[in-house]
């Protein structure tokens, strides 16, 4: 397995990662997940991706149980979660979005479901037009300073939205976003190859691309 730095950070992630998406809990239980994770870890995969919205949090429960049962050292692999859509079937206004309240509470809920003390990566699953970008950046920075997350980033944000978040963080001496998870395939290439090019040049932004099923690649 080959490893690449996450953007300009010192974190080295495997070129292939394992993402649960919506298969966990529906088609994959913790026993099968444990078997698959074991194969991944033996092959050198060190990054496992999830989100609060996947199966309304149950995907994270399955992943947490499987990784815990394998009993590999916590410092030998990385786990991520994403925040925005909420983990409830009919979320209230405070149970979704990128407000300081939801970001903070969603993080603690993800930690509990995944059975970990911190998240290595934490993504804003979409941009939130109803929340000031400064509030979102501050919320993520606070989680970093509390040791609840190590790196934060974005998913399916526009280049302009990423630039706003990064600029606000730098100007206010806060932790800037480190990575983006864009959709990228043969039919959907423009955002990654064209729109994001200035971002990659300006801030050396890390990324990993969503592809079919649950296998993902990291960085460029």
Secondary structure, 3 states (H helix, E strand, C coil): CCEEECCCCCCEEECEEEECCCCECCCECHHHHHHHHHHHHHHCCCEEECCCCHHHHHHHHHHHHHHHHHCCCHHHCEEEEEECCCCCCCCCHHHCCCCHHHHHHHHHHHHHHHCCCCEEEEEECCCCCCCCHHHHHHHHHHHHHCCCEEEEEEECCCHHHHHHHHHHHHHCCCCCCCEEECECECCECHHHHHHCHHHHHHHCCEEEEECCCCEEEECC
